[in-house]
Amino acid sequence: MEKEEKIKLGISIGDINGIGGEVILKTFEDPRMLDFCTPVIFASIKVMLFLKKHCQTDVNFHGIDTAAQLVDGKINVVNVWKEGVTINFGEEDEKIGTYSIRSFKAATTALKNDEIDVLVTAPIHKSNIQSDEFAFPGHTDYLGQELEGNSLMFMITDTLKVGLFTDHVAIKDIAETITPALIQQKINTIYNSLQQDFGVRRPKIAVLGINPHSGDNGVIGKEDEEILKPTIKKINATGKLVYGPYAADSFFGSDTYKTFDAIIASYHDQGLIPFKTLSFGKGVNYTAGLHKVRTSPDHGTAFEIAGKNKADHGSFKEAVFAALSIHKNREEYGELTKNPLKKVPRKPQKKSFH
């Protein structure tokens, strides 16, 4: 019997002055992780050995020059750079930001070239990464440019999934950014992701209002009445189960969210505050809508605890498992939909790789 090939899991190192290296090491200190995947860290052996010693973790690395040289059963490290790097935990440093982006770009190239199957990104510091070579608010926007599809920030757990009409957009620009075309695109992206990535056959989606109380019939802003409601009605006419707009202030507290497969918030904090309150430490940031799989933990660089060996690696581990699960779900969905006339029994869906 032929041995099943393990999923090649790429990892970008993130901001080295943050907790990214620590949560990566803590995750792969468990040797059982190598039963699920072949990890490929994009950084340098020198950096990883420094982090290993500092974090006092018992892991061994296999240094390679390109992801194509990875060895199964090892924690592979692609030497994206060879020079030494001065690490000062907890400090904002633009020089360190350049290494974050070198790692991320190398990992993205490997993903595009099929040298890795999925990508998990450790947290970057958004102000440290800005330069003439990288003028993006974060990972999602760059991936949207480099990979095929329409990228969408999708915060996920087994029981709660929250997408956004707008992510890194200033509050003052939100109302004019949310157009009927954008609403349809984002809802279609989430609908398709629920089907192919999470095995939901007929997704049920809730939409949160743009204004307080969804505008109170136009008393507090007209966007909900004039843009959201007509567009949702138009989408419903295609057979999709999309409901709303719901008043955001009571939606999560009343447990209404539990009756939906996904919720779409109008802007960043409207969706992420309740998501992180309900799921912090277990949540995963997934970039839906692309032809490749990318996930990340639901936290940032956490400079305040960096280098103190206090970081919880739970969310990073969940990000790894989510990437592996989504990749397998996509493969299965592709098989099931390749020939719609051929009936193939669907395997029972596994919650995770745990």
ZABA-352718 format. One line per field, with one value per residue (C-alpha): residue in one letter; chain; x, y, z. Coordinates in nm, 4 decimals. Each point is the difference from the previous one (the first is absolute). Layout:
r = c(A|...)
c = c(A|...)
px = c(X|...)
py = c(Y|...)
pz = c(Z|...)
This chain:
r = c(M|E|K|E|E|K|I|K|L|G|I|S|I|G|D|I|N|G|I|G|G|E|V|I|L|K|T|F|E|D|P|R|M|L|D|F|C|T|P|V|I|F|A|S|I|K|V|M|L|F|L|K|K|H|C|Q|T|D|V|N|F|H|G|I|D|T|A|A|Q|L|V|D|G|K|I|N|V|V|N|V|W|K|E|G|V|T|I|N|F|G|E|E|D|E|K|I|G|T|Y|S|I|R|S|F|K|A|A|T|T|A|L|K|N|D|E|I|D|V|L|V|T|A|P|I|H|K|S|N|I|Q|S|D|E|F|A|F|P|G|H|T|D|Y|L|G|Q|E|L|E|G|N|S|L|M|F|M|I|T|D|T|L|K|V|G|L|F|T|D|H|V|A|I|K|D|I|A|E|T|I|T|P|A|L|I|Q|Q|K|I|N|T|I|Y|N|S|L|Q|Q|D|F|G|V|R|R|P|K|I|A|V|L|G|I|N|P|H|S|G|D|N|G|V|I|G|K|E|D|E|E|I|L|K|P|T|I|K|K|I|N|A|T|G|K|L|V|Y|G|P|Y|A|A|D|S|F|F|G|S|D|T|Y|K|T|F|D|A|I|I|A|S|Y|H|D|Q|G|L|I|P|F|K|T|L|S|F|G|K|G|V|N|Y|T|A|G|L|H|K|V|R|T|S|P|D|H|G|T|A|F|E|I|A|G|K|N|K|A|D|H|G|S|F|K|E|A|V|F|A|A|L|S|I|H|K|N|R|E|E|Y|G|E|L|T|K|N|P|L|K|K|V|P|R|K|P|Q|K|K|S|F|H)
c = c(A|A|A|A|A|A|A|A|A|A|A|A|A|A|A|A|A|A|A|A|A|A|A|A|A|A|A|A|A|A|A|A|A|A|A|A|A|A|A|A|A|A|A|A|A|A|A|A|A|A|A|A|A|A|A|A|A|A|A|A|A|A|A|A|A|A|A|A|A|A|A|A|A|A|A|A|A|A|A|A|A|A|A|A|A|A|A|A|A|A|A|A|A|A|A|A|A|A|A|A|A|A|A|A|A|A|A|A|A|A|A|A|A|A|A|A|A|A|A|A|A|A|A|A|A|A|A|A|A|A|A|A|A|A|A|A|A|A|A|A|A|A|A|A|A|A|A|A|A|A|A|A|A|A|A|A|A|A|A|A|A|A|A|A|A|A|A|A|A|A|A|A|A|A|A|A|A|A|A|A|A|A|A|A|A|A|A|A|A|A|A|A|A|A|A|A|A|A|A|A|A|A|A|A|A|A|A|A|A|A|A|A|A|A|A|A|A|A|A|A|A|A|A|A|A|A|A|A|A|A|A|A|A|A|A|A|A|A|A|A|A|A|A|A|A|A|A|A|A|A|A|A|A|A|A|A|A|A|A|A|A|A|A|A|A|A|A|A|A|A|A|A|A|A|A|A|A|A|A|A|A|A|A|A|A|A|A|A|A|A|A|A|A|A|A|A|A|A|A|A|A|A|A|A|A|A|A|A|A|A|A|A|A|A|A|A|A|A|A|A|A|A|A|A|A|A|A|A|A|A|A|A|A|A|A|A|A|A|A|A|A|A|A|A|A|A|A|A|A|A|A|A|A|A)
px = c(0.0000|0.1420|0.0765|-0.2162|0.2051|-0.0046|-0.1235|0.2893|-0.0640|0.1837|0.0526|0.1085|0.1883|-0.1800|0.1601|0.3000|-0.0151|-0.3503|-0.1384|-0.0196|0.3162|-0.1013|-0.3478|0.1448|0.2563|-0.2523|-0.2359|0.2602|0.1634|-0.2720|0.1460|-0.3504|-0.0450|0.2315|-0.2577|-0.2359|0.2270|0.3503|0.0783|0.2140|0.1003|0.1164|0.2682|0.3581|0.1652|0.1895|-0.3233|-0.1749|0.2933|0.0077|-0.3754|0.0314|0.2671|-0.1848|-0.3336|0.1696|-0.1970|0.1044|-0.0287|0.2401|0.0176|0.0954|0.1509|-0.0762|0.0491|-0.3388|-0.3327|0.0421|0.2735|-0.2276|0.0347|-0.3027|0.0095|0.2187|-0.0624|0.1417|0.1414|0.0498|0.2944|-0.1656|0.3025|0.3427|0.1162|-0.0396|-0.3003|0.0009|-0.3170|-0.1302|-0.3241|-0.2867|0.1535|-0.1489|0.2737|-0.0384|0.3076|-0.1695|-0.3088|0.1991|0.0823|-0.3715|-0.0795|0.2904|-0.1293|-0.3612|0.0843|0.2196|-0.2783|-0.2598|0.2215|0.0399|-0.3789|-0.0549|0.2554|-0.1627|0.3170|-0.2232|-0.3713|-0.1202|0.1371|-0.0246|0.1264|0.1330|-0.1002|0.1649|0.0087|-0.1867|0.1961|0.3382|-0.0672|-0.0855|0.2527|0.0267|0.0167|-0.2985|-0.2806|-0.2798|-0.1943|0.0726|0.0188|-0.3516|0.0379|0.3339|-0.1349|-0.2994|0.2387|0.2323|-0.2499|-0.3074|-0.3418|-0.1601|0.1653|-0.2196|0.0907|-0.1999|0.0346|-0.0844|-0.0457|-0.1922|-0.3157|0.0367|0.1012|0.0112|0.0815|0.0316|-0.1228|0.2930|0.3083|0.2852|-0.2081|-0.0295|-0.3377|-0.0664|0.0301|-0.2134|-0.3443|0.1236|0.2126|-0.2961|-0.1600|-0.2514|0.2812|0.2229|-0.2859|-0.0752|0.3678|0.0631|-0.3187|0.0795|0.3537|-0.1225|-0.2768|0.2459|0.2533|-0.2595|-0.0793|0.3475|0.2118|-0.2346|-0.2412|-0.3174|-0.2405|-0.2506|0.1577|-0.2110|0.1586|-0.0859|0.0927|0.0556|-0.1187|0.2321|-0.1567|-0.1209|-0.3325|0.0501|-0.0852|-0.3441|-0.1830|0.2228|-0.0039|0.3673|0.1504|-0.1539|0.2620|-0.1824|-0.3294|0.1439|0.2973|-0.0043|-0.3684|-0.0538|0.3245|-0.0864|-0.3438|0.1641|0.2339|-0.2946|-0.1647|0.2894|-0.0867|0.2698|-0.1067|0.1206|-0.1767|0.0217|0.1061|0.0003|0.0751|0.3578|-0.0271|-0.2336|0.0794|0.2717|-0.1265|-0.3356|0.1691|-0.1703|0.3342|-0.0281|-0.2732|0.2266|0.2963|0.1724|-0.0466|0.1158|0.0837|0.0174|0.3371|0.3006|-0.0863|-0.3692|0.0920|0.3317|-0.0864|-0.2782|0.1980|0.3088|-0.2090|-0.1718|0.2952|0.3331|0.2802|-0.2012|-0.0765|0.1691|0.0316|-0.0638|0.0385|-0.3028|-0.0651|0.3446|0.1050|0.2589|-0.0458|0.1453|-0.0754|0.1477|-0.0626|-0.2572|0.2560|0.2752|0.3702|-0.0674|0.3182|-0.0879|0.0693|0.2478|0.3127|-0.1501|-0.1093|-0.3578|-0.1732|-0.2960|0.0470|-0.3620|-0.1169|0.3074|-0.0552|-0.3665|0.1172|0.2158|-0.2865|-0.2436|0.2350|0.0390|-0.3747|-0.0986|0.2561|-0.1457|-0.3589|0.0862|0.1521|-0.3101|-0.2331|0.1958|-0.0461|-0.3719|-0.0666|0.2327|-0.2749|-0.3396|-0.1694|0.2173|-0.1316|0.2769|-0.0884|0.1217|0.2266|-0.1094|0.1474|0.2728|0.0018|0.3762|0.3274|0.0199)
py = c(0.0000|0.3383|0.2322|0.3150|0.3095|0.2493|0.3538|0.2442|0.2777|0.3281|0.2418|0.3640|0.1133|0.3310|0.2736|-0.1672|0.2455|-0.1263|-0.3361|-0.1635|-0.2084|-0.1126|-0.1243|-0.1782|-0.1820|-0.0903|-0.1404|-0.2231|-0.1044|-0.2668|-0.2697|-0.1213|0.3125|-0.1589|-0.2780|0.2560|0.2116|0.0886|0.3503|0.2460|0.3165|0.2955|0.1803|-0.1104|-0.2775|0.2604|0.1689|-0.3277|-0.1313|0.3266|-0.0266|-0.3672|0.0787|0.3034|-0.1846|-0.3162|-0.2189|-0.3462|0.0149|-0.0831|0.1710|-0.1022|0.2926|0.0322|0.2662|-0.0393|-0.1537|-0.2506|-0.1677|-0.0723|-0.3337|-0.1798|-0.0684|0.3056|0.3607|0.1641|0.3530|0.1847|0.2389|0.3084|0.1958|-0.1058|0.3045|0.0302|0.1931|0.1948|-0.0911|0.2348|-0.1467|0.2434|0.2802|0.1575|-0.0145|0.0781|-0.2124|-0.3018|0.0898|-0.0527|-0.3564|-0.0611|0.0944|-0.1950|-0.3087|0.0646|0.0710|-0.3123|-0.2118|0.1502|-0.0747|-0.3607|-0.0222|0.1334|-0.2487|-0.2968|-0.0639|0.0213|-0.0885|0.2479|0.3032|0.0997|0.3508|0.1073|0.3564|0.3022|0.3573|0.2117|0.3246|-0.1788|-0.1604|0.3100|0.0826|0.0770|-0.3770|-0.0830|0.2573|-0.2228|0.0207|-0.3674|-0.3592|-0.0225|0.2897|-0.1243|-0.3533|0.1439|0.1532|-0.2999|-0.2879|-0.0663|0.0866|0.2633|0.0033|0.0348|0.0031|-0.2865|-0.0544|-0.3603|-0.2570|-0.3279|0.1793|0.3669|0.1546|0.3759|0.1717|0.3703|0.2297|0.2316|-0.0916|0.2514|0.3018|0.3212|0.0481|0.3206|-0.1891|-0.3059|0.1144|0.1046|-0.3150|-0.2362|-0.0097|-0.2515|-0.1545|-0.0413|-0.1518|-0.2562|-0.0869|-0.0515|-0.2006|-0.2236|-0.0510|-0.1058|-0.2158|-0.1855|-0.0331|-0.1536|-0.2571|-0.0990|0.0732|-0.1021|-0.2499|0.2054|-0.1060|0.2865|0.2885|0.2330|0.3458|0.3021|0.3576|0.2681|0.3554|0.2863|0.2523|-0.0320|-0.1927|-0.0609|0.3645|-0.0062|0.0212|0.2814|0.2091|-0.0819|-0.0114|-0.1215|-0.2575|-0.2993|0.0904|0.1108|-0.2369|-0.3036|-0.0979|0.0166|-0.1893|-0.2740|-0.0322|-0.0366|-0.2719|-0.1831|-0.0138|-0.2221|-0.2584|0.0841|0.0089|0.3465|0.1954|0.3496|0.2628|-0.0714|0.2575|-0.0810|0.1082|-0.2851|-0.2643|-0.1878|0.0576|-0.1563|-0.3128|0.0657|-0.0746|-0.3679|-0.0560|0.1011|-0.1618|0.3385|0.3663|0.2911|0.3195|0.3377|0.0989|-0.1296|0.0660|-0.0757|-0.3592|-0.0554|0.1299|-0.2565|-0.2727|0.0451|0.0396|-0.3328|-0.1893|0.1584|-0.2545|-0.2441|0.2171|-0.0069|0.2699|-0.1686|0.1729|-0.1325|0.0395|-0.0909|-0.3108|-0.0663|-0.0443|0.2482|0.0231|0.1845|0.0246|0.2509|0.2059|0.2482|0.0244|0.0420|0.2022|0.0382|-0.3707|-0.0711|-0.1825|-0.0897|-0.3513|0.0807|-0.0183|-0.2354|-0.1942|-0.1223|0.2289|-0.0688|-0.3748|0.0479|0.1930|-0.2974|-0.2465|0.2293|0.0285|-0.3784|-0.0613|0.2593|-0.1413|-0.3495|0.1281|0.1800|-0.3134|-0.1992|0.2716|0.0050|-0.3749|0.0171|0.2809|-0.1168|-0.2141|0.1065|-0.3034|-0.2440|-0.0464|-0.0373|-0.0638|0.2908|-0.0940|0.1074|0.3441|0.0078|0.3000|0.0349|-0.1879|-0.0197)
pz = c(0.0000|-0.1036|0.2888|0.0015|-0.0765|0.2847|-0.0536|-0.0457|0.2504|-0.0598|0.2906|-0.0211|0.3112|0.0578|0.2108|0.1649|0.2914|0.0772|0.1155|-0.3443|0.0350|0.3482|-0.1009|-0.3046|0.2148|0.2695|-0.2649|-0.1619|0.3253|-0.0027|-0.2301|-0.0895|-0.2146|-0.2568|-0.0433|-0.1533|-0.2179|-0.1136|0.1337|-0.1958|0.1892|-0.2107|0.2030|0.0671|0.1983|0.2052|0.1095|0.0793|0.2056|0.1962|0.0682|0.0931|0.2584|0.1363|0.0287|0.1317|-0.2389|-0.1101|-0.3787|-0.2817|-0.3373|-0.3505|-0.1927|-0.3719|-0.2690|-0.1706|0.0985|-0.2833|0.2108|0.2999|0.1780|0.1399|0.3739|0.0679|0.1019|-0.3105|0.0060|-0.3289|0.0329|-0.1470|0.1237|0.1225|0.1997|0.3755|0.1382|0.3264|0.1902|0.2701|0.1282|0.0416|-0.2062|-0.3121|-0.2615|-0.3702|-0.0799|0.1597|-0.2043|-0.3195|0.1103|0.0705|-0.3582|-0.1503|0.1788|-0.1040|-0.3643|-0.0254|0.1526|-0.2362|-0.3018|0.1180|0.0373|-0.3529|-0.1358|0.1816|0.2024|0.3076|0.0194|0.2635|0.1838|0.3677|0.0776|0.3389|0.1026|-0.1584|0.1314|-0.2529|0.0397|-0.0117|-0.3374|-0.2050|-0.2722|-0.3713|-0.0610|0.2234|0.0180|0.1306|0.3309|0.0681|-0.1225|-0.1471|-0.2435|-0.1358|-0.0434|-0.1828|-0.2532|-0.0348|-0.0036|-0.2134|0.1426|0.2238|0.3425|0.3072|0.3701|0.1546|0.3751|0.0823|0.2748|-0.0178|0.1169|-0.1022|-0.3329|-0.0582|-0.3298|-0.0800|-0.2766|0.0811|0.2026|0.0279|-0.1018|0.2037|0.1725|-0.1965|-0.3309|0.0827|-0.1221|-0.3441|-0.0343|0.0485|-0.3459|-0.1426|-0.2092|0.3078|0.2049|-0.2706|-0.0435|0.3727|0.0565|-0.2989|0.1289|0.3457|-0.1472|-0.2239|0.2829|0.2323|-0.2661|-0.1196|0.3080|0.2824|-0.1560|0.0574|-0.2755|0.0240|0.1912|0.2106|0.0342|0.2180|-0.0925|0.2656|-0.0646|-0.0866|0.2390|0.3619|0.0076|-0.3746|-0.0564|0.1731|-0.3344|-0.1199|0.3179|0.0783|-0.3486|-0.3257|-0.1083|0.1500|-0.1718|-0.3315|-0.0459|0.2316|-0.0046|-0.3797|-0.0658|0.2502|-0.1618|-0.3409|0.1326|0.1604|-0.3434|-0.1179|0.2675|0.2539|0.3664|0.1009|0.2753|0.1465|0.0586|0.3734|0.2685|0.1013|0.3659|0.1034|-0.2608|0.1900|0.3531|-0.0866|-0.1428|-0.3363|-0.1663|0.0942|-0.2597|-0.2914|-0.1753|-0.0382|0.0838|-0.2154|0.1859|-0.1712|0.1406|0.1929|0.3642|-0.0415|-0.0834|0.1735|0.3479|0.0553|-0.1785|0.2163|0.3161|-0.0648|-0.1491|0.1003|0.0064|-0.2127|-0.3015|-0.3389|-0.2664|-0.3344|-0.3371|-0.1870|-0.3705|-0.1331|-0.1885|0.2724|0.3757|0.2493|0.3720|0.2988|0.3750|0.1257|0.1962|-0.0784|0.0793|0.3763|0.0567|0.3693|0.0647|-0.2817|0.1121|0.3403|-0.0990|0.1049|-0.3392|-0.0429|-0.3232|-0.0103|-0.2803|-0.2149|0.0407|-0.0961|-0.3075|-0.1016|0.0452|-0.1835|-0.2994|-0.0178|0.0382|-0.2633|-0.2444|0.0382|-0.0223|-0.3244|-0.1481|0.0926|-0.1322|-0.3253|-0.0373|0.0793|-0.2469|-0.2790|-0.1517|0.1329|-0.1608|0.1931|0.3542|0.2557|0.3660|0.2124|0.2861|0.3477|0.0649|0.2612|0.2259|0.0094|-0.0102|0.3804)
